[in-house]
Amino acid sequence: MKRNKFFLYIFIFSLFFSLNNLNAETVVYIDMDKIMQVSKAGKSATEKLNKINESNIKKFTKLEKQLKKDEEDLISKRNVLSQDEFEKKIQALRNKVNEYRKERQQAIEEVTKKRINASTDFAQKIKPILAEYAKEKSIDIVIQKKNILMGKSNLDITNEILIIVDKKISKLNID
């Protein structure tokens, strides 16, 4: 009788552990921001966007200096010009300032749109790579690192995916 109970306990114990192992899912995480910044395609897109941004900054700094100069000239001529002519020139300057603001805002929105396009293109191109990798390695779930509080470093597949991304993705579309 004791022998039967012993075997029953061993059977239940082994059944419990085998069922527990069957339900175990393989979960890994990936740092998408690092891949976007470090990969060849990501670096290239980031450099292009930074060049556009720097060009815009130079252009708008120059325009801003010109507007300040125009304002100072107008203020210095205040006593020389008639009131009506002075008001016209002030209105013209205000129009230039408003145009400057519109152009600057459009440039900012354009760069932002290009960043979003690059990120979207990157996400579309990396999904099949991640799916193929997950299938090969029997991975059930891939989570972004920014959504994880703590995890084992051996579950981080960022560097492995980075190597694959550098081989398979050569360029990101920013337009």
C-alpha positions as CSV (number, residue, x, y, z in Angstrom):
1,M,0.0,0.0,0.0
2,K,2.8,2.4,0.9
3,R,4.6,1.4,-2.2
4,N,1.5,2.3,-4.4
5,K,1.2,5.7,-2.6
6,F,4.8,6.4,-3.3
7,F,4.5,5.6,-7.0
8,L,1.3,7.7,-7.1
9,Y,3.1,10.7,-5.6
10,I,6.0,10.3,-8.0
11,F,3.7,10.0,-10.9
12,I,1.7,13.1,-9.9
13,F,5.0,15.0,-9.2
14,S,6.5,14.1,-12.6
15,L,3.2,14.9,-14.4
16,F,3.1,18.3,-12.7
17,F,6.6,19.2,-13.8
18,S,6.1,17.9,-17.4
19,L,2.9,19.9,-17.8
20,N,4.6,22.9,-16.3
21,N,7.5,22.7,-18.8
22,L,5.1,22.2,-21.7
23,N,3.4,25.5,-20.9
24,A,6.7,27.4,-20.6
25,E,7.0,30.1,-23.2
26,T,10.3,31.5,-24.5
27,V,10.3,35.3,-24.0
28,V,13.2,37.5,-25.1
29,Y,13.6,41.3,-25.3
30,I,15.2,43.7,-27.8
31,D,16.3,47.3,-27.6
32,M,14.8,48.8,-30.8
33,D,16.2,52.3,-30.0
34,K,19.7,50.9,-29.9
35,I,19.3,49.1,-33.2
36,M,17.9,52.2,-34.8
37,Q,20.8,54.3,-33.6
38,V,23.7,51.7,-34.0
39,S,22.7,49.9,-37.2
40,K,24.2,51.1,-40.5
41,A,20.8,52.0,-42.0
42,G,19.7,53.7,-38.8
43,K,22.9,55.7,-38.5
44,S,22.6,56.8,-42.1
45,A,19.0,57.9,-41.7
46,T,19.8,59.7,-38.4
47,E,22.8,61.5,-40.1
48,K,20.6,62.7,-43.0
49,L,17.9,64.0,-40.6
50,N,20.5,65.8,-38.5
51,K,22.0,67.4,-41.6
52,I,18.5,68.6,-42.6
53,N,18.0,69.9,-39.1
54,E,21.3,71.7,-39.0
55,S,20.7,73.3,-42.4
56,N,17.3,74.5,-41.2
57,I,18.9,76.0,-38.0
58,K,21.5,77.9,-40.0
59,K,18.8,79.2,-42.5
60,F,16.5,80.3,-39.7
61,T,19.3,81.8,-37.6
62,K,20.3,83.9,-40.6
63,L,16.7,85.0,-41.2
64,E,16.2,85.8,-37.6
65,K,19.3,88.1,-37.6
66,Q,18.0,89.8,-40.7
67,L,14.6,90.4,-39.1
68,K,16.3,91.9,-36.0
69,K,18.5,94.1,-38.2
70,D,15.4,95.3,-40.1
71,E,13.6,96.0,-36.8
72,E,16.6,98.0,-35.5
73,D,16.8,100.0,-38.7
74,L,13.1,100.7,-38.5
75,I,13.3,101.9,-34.9
76,S,16.3,104.2,-35.8
77,K,14.2,105.7,-38.6
78,R,11.2,106.2,-36.4
79,N,11.7,110.0,-36.0
80,V,12.6,110.5,-39.7
81,L,9.6,108.7,-41.2
82,S,6.1,110.0,-41.2
83,Q,3.7,108.2,-38.8
84,D,1.7,106.6,-41.8
85,E,4.9,105.4,-43.5
86,F,6.3,104.1,-40.2
87,E,3.1,102.1,-39.6
88,K,3.3,100.6,-43.1
89,K,6.8,99.5,-42.5
90,I,6.0,98.0,-39.1
91,Q,3.1,96.1,-40.7
92,A,5.5,94.8,-43.4
93,L,8.0,93.7,-40.8
94,R,5.2,91.9,-38.8
95,N,4.2,90.1,-42.0
96,K,7.9,89.0,-42.5
97,V,8.0,87.8,-38.9
98,N,4.8,85.8,-39.4
99,E,6.1,84.3,-42.6
100,Y,9.3,83.4,-40.8
101,R,7.4,81.7,-38.1
102,K,5.3,79.7,-40.6
103,E,8.3,78.6,-42.5
104,R,10.1,77.6,-39.3
105,Q,7.1,75.6,-38.1
106,Q,6.8,73.9,-41.5
107,A,10.5,72.9,-41.5
108,I,10.1,71.5,-38.0
109,E,7.0,69.5,-39.0
110,E,8.8,68.2,-42.1
111,V,11.8,66.9,-40.1
112,T,9.4,65.3,-37.6
113,K,7.5,63.7,-40.5
114,K,10.7,62.4,-41.9
115,R,11.7,60.9,-38.5
116,I,8.4,59.2,-38.3
117,N,8.7,57.9,-41.8
118,A,12.2,56.5,-41.0
119,S,10.9,54.8,-37.8
120,T,7.9,53.4,-39.7
121,D,10.1,52.1,-42.5
122,F,12.4,50.6,-39.9
123,A,9.6,48.9,-38.1
124,Q,8.2,47.4,-41.3
125,K,11.6,46.1,-42.4
126,I,12.6,44.6,-39.0
127,K,9.3,42.7,-38.4
128,P,10.0,39.9,-40.9
129,I,13.6,39.7,-39.5
130,L,12.3,39.3,-36.0
131,A,9.6,36.8,-37.1
132,E,12.2,34.7,-38.9
133,Y,14.6,34.8,-36.0
134,A,11.8,33.9,-33.5
135,K,10.8,31.0,-35.7
136,E,14.4,29.7,-36.0
137,K,15.1,30.0,-32.3
138,S,11.6,28.8,-31.2
139,I,10.8,32.1,-29.5
140,D,7.2,32.8,-28.5
141,I,7.3,36.4,-27.5
142,V,9.7,39.4,-28.3
143,I,9.2,42.4,-26.1
144,Q,10.8,45.9,-26.4
145,K,13.4,46.6,-23.8
146,K,11.8,49.9,-22.8
147,N,8.7,48.0,-21.6
148,I,10.7,45.8,-19.2
149,L,11.6,46.7,-15.7
150,M,14.1,44.0,-15.2
151,G,15.3,40.9,-17.1
152,K,18.1,38.5,-17.4
153,S,20.8,39.8,-19.8
154,N,20.9,36.4,-21.6
155,L,17.3,37.1,-22.8
156,D,18.5,40.3,-24.6
157,I,18.7,39.5,-28.4
158,T,19.6,43.1,-29.4
159,N,23.2,42.4,-30.5
160,E,22.2,39.3,-32.5
161,I,19.4,41.1,-34.3
162,L,21.8,44.1,-34.9
163,I,24.1,41.8,-36.9
164,I,21.2,40.5,-39.0
165,V,19.8,44.0,-39.5
166,D,23.2,45.3,-40.8
167,K,23.2,42.4,-43.3
168,K,19.6,42.7,-44.5
169,I,18.7,46.4,-44.2
170,S,20.9,48.8,-46.1
171,K,18.8,51.9,-46.3
172,L,15.7,53.5,-44.6
173,N,13.3,55.7,-46.4
174,I,12.9,59.1,-44.8
175,D,10.7,60.7,-47.4
